[in-house]
Amino acid sequence: MNKHRYIFSARSVSRFLKRWYIYIVLLLIYVPLIFIVLLSFSAPTARGNINPNFTTPTIINYLDLWKDDEFLNALFNSLLLSVVVVPISLLLAIITCFGMWRARPFQKKMVDFSTKLTIVNPEAITGISLALLFSSTWVALGFNLGFFTVILAHISFCTPYAILAIYPRMAKMNQNQLLASYDLGHSKLNTFFKITVPYLMPAILSALAIVLAMSLDDYVITNLVNGSFQTLGTLIYSTRKGIKAWIITFGALVVIGTIIAIIIIGIYKYIRIKKQNKKSVEISQGGGF
């Protein structure tokens, strides 16, 4: 009797998980994000920390956010850093992927191995190695750790992620497309920008999102090589006595902006697919006559 009950219970749990598993996962992902958005409308404490007890909704945190000089300075530094790091990392990744595509199998495996080794290497080890490198070179020349060293550090750990995002698409490229371009009189450089780069564009956009997130979010490596240069990541982790209201407010803005972007992209794709289907129907109907 107990055995039958156990089997029935196991089947019920299995049936429940099969039906609701994806919703449970989404709930675990989005509930904390929704909680952050709600907390952003709670009045801060006297010390400027977020108040975990929900009070009367207020937008004071959003008004004070743009008056916080420390936050604005860190935000400007992070955006400036991304403007420099993202294009350089993407360019290096595209050139590397193109070289891997044309390289011999052994050379391709070596580059692929070194790329993955850089990613799996702990951030603390990477940060310490970069700090030692800069100390023995850049600092030894009389310069201080700061914006330039952070740029080099971010490029060094962001580029491998961009390579991993771009190369799978690069590997699928048909070489006949390049040969046809050469036959039509286009130079290798012109072919690269008119054939290769447009073909890689979906992967490049994915790599852009990854590199941007990695650069804005990094703390461990940045903290070891930044000197007095403050980014959003280092500023957030430096707030040890309570969570500041501006952190939650800025996080809420990121969450809201991301959701809006996803909705816009979803609507765009839906409209595009609908137009394509309508066009296909019109072509098929026209062919029937």
N, C-alpha and C positions, 0 to 999 in steps of 0.2 A: 504493500500500500504506500509506504513512504517512498519507495523507489519510483512508483508511478507519479507521485506528487512532485518529486524532484525533477523528473523528465518533463512534466507539464510546466513546471516553473521555469526550467531552463529554456524550453521552447518559447514561453511567453516573453522572457527577457530578450531572447534572440529576435523574436518577431518585433518587439518594441524598438530594439536598437536599429534593425534594418529600416524601420519606418521613420524613426525620429533622429537617427544619428546625425545627419547633416544639419538639422535644426539645432541640436544640442551644441554642436561645434560652433555654428554661427552665433548662438547665444553667448557662449563663452568668449567669443572674439569681440562682439559688439556691445555687450552689457558694460564692460569697463569704459569703453569709449563714450557711451551714452552718459555714464556716470560722471565722466570728466566734463562733458558739455553742461550737465545740470549744475555741477559744483561751480562752474565759472560764473553762474548767476547768483552765487551766494556772497554776501558781504564779507570782506576780509576782516581779520582780527586787527588789534591795535598794532601788532608788529608787522603787519602786511602779509601774514600767512593766510592760506586758504582756510576757511571755516568749514569743517566737515559736517556741521549741523546746519541743515537747510533752514534758511531764514526767508524773509520776504524777498522775492526775486528782484534783482537790481542789475543794472548795466554798469555799475561804477568800476568794476574790474576792467571792462573794455575801454572805458574812458581814461582810466589811470595808466593803462598799458602803454599808451603812446606818449606819456609824460615821464616814463621811467628812462632816464638817460643811460643807466647801466644796461638795460635790456636793448635799447635802440642801438647802442654802440656795438654790443655783441651780435645783434641781428645784422647790422651793416657789415661787420667783419666776416660773418658767415656767408652772406650773399656775395661779397667781394671775392672771398676765397673760392666759392663755387663757380663764379664767372671765369676765374682763371683755371681752376683745376678740371672742370668738366670738359671743356673743349680740348685741352691738351691730352687728357686721358683717353677721350674718344678717338682723337686723331692717332695717337700711338697704338691704340687697340686695333683700329681699322688697318693701319699699315702692317702691324704684326700679323693679323689674321690673313691678309693678302699674301704676305711672305710665307706663312705656314701653308697656305693653299698651294703655293707653287714650289715649296721646298720638298726635299727628299723625305721619305718616311722616317728615317732616323732623326733628322733635324726637327721634323714636325713633332715627334714624340718627346724630344728633349725640351722643346719650348712648352709643350702641353704639360709636361711633368713639372717644370720650374714654375709655371703659372699656378698649378694646383697646390704645389708646395708652399707658395707664398700665401695662399688663401687659408690653408689648414694650419699654418704656423700661428701660435697664440699671439694675440695683439700685444701683450706685455713684452714678449720677446722681440717682436718687430719694433716696438717703440724704443726699447732699450738699445737695440742695435743701431737704430737711426740716431738716437741721442748720442751714442758713443762716436758714430761716424761724424756727426756735425761738430762735436766737441773737439775732435782731432783735426778737423779741416776748417770749417767755417769759423768757429770760435777762435781757433789757433791763429787765424789770419787777422783777428782783432774785431770781428763782427759779433753781434749778439744774436741769440736765438729769437725768432720772431716770425713775421709774416712770410718771409722767404723760405725759412726752414719748414714751416707748416705746409706751404705749397708743395715743396719737394716730397715731404712725407705723405701727403694725401695722394699725389700722383703715383707714388710707388705702391700704395696698397689699393688704390681704386682701379688702376689700369688692368690688373689681372681679372677683376670681376667683369670689366667691360669686354675683355677678350673671351671669357667663357660665355658671355651673352651673345657675342657677334659671330664667333667662329662656326657654330653649328649651321648657321645659314650660309656662311661663306663656303663651307664644305660642299653644299648642295648646288653651288653655282655651275652652270654649264659653260665650259671653256669656249664652245663654239660662238657664244655671244661676243666674247672679246675678239676672237679671230675675225668674225664678220665685221666688227667695228674697224679693225686694222685694215681689212680689205677695202673698206669704204674710204680709206685715207685718213682716218683719225689717228692722232698720236696716242702713245700709251697714257700720257697724263690726261688728255682729253677723254679717253675711253674710261679711265679710272673714275673720273668725276661724273661722267654721263651714263655709264653702264653699271659699274661696280657699286658705287655709293647709293644710287637709287634702288638697286636690288637689295642692298643691305639695310635700307631705311627702317623697316619694322624692327630689326634686331638692334639698330643704332638707337632707336627711341627707347627700347627696353633697357639698353645699357645706360642711356642718359638718366633714366629714372633711378636705376640702381646706384650709379655713381653719385648722383645728386643726394640721394638718401644717405649713402655711406659718408659722404663728406660733411653733410649737415649734422649727422648724428654722432660722429666719432668723438670719443673722449680720451680713451687710454693713450693712443699714440699721440694725439694732439697735445695732451697735457704734459707729455715727456719732452716735446720739442718746441713748445710755443713761447717759452720765455714769459713776457708780459702780454703777449697777444691773446686776447680773450674771444672765444667763440661761444655760440649758444650752448654747445655741449659742455664746455668747461665751466661756463657760468652756472648752468643748471646743477651740475654735480658739486659745485662749490657751496651751495646753499644747504648747510648741514642742520641748522636749527629751524626745522619746520619747512614745509613746502610753500614757497612764495605764491601769492595769488596770480602773479603774472605768468608763472609757469603753466598753471592750469588753464588760464585764459588763452595763452598762446597755443597750448595743446588743443583746446576746443576749437580755435580758429583753423588749425591744421585739419582736424577731423571734419569740420563742417565743409571746408574747402575741398577736401578729398571726396566727400560724399557727393557734393555738387558736381565735381568734375566727372565722377563715375556716372552720374545720372545723365549729364550732357553727352558723354561718349556713348552711353547706351541708347539714348534717343537718336543720336546721329547715325549709329549703326542700324537701328531699326528702320529709320527713314530711308537709308541707303539700300538696305536689303529689299524694302518694299518697292522702291523705284526700280530696282533691278528685276524683281519678279514681274512687275507691271510691264516693263519693257520686253521681257522674255515672252510674256503672254501676247503682247501686241505683235511681236515678230512672228510667233507661231501662228497667230490668227491671220496675219497678212500672208504668210506662206501658204496657208490653206486655200486662199482665194487665187 
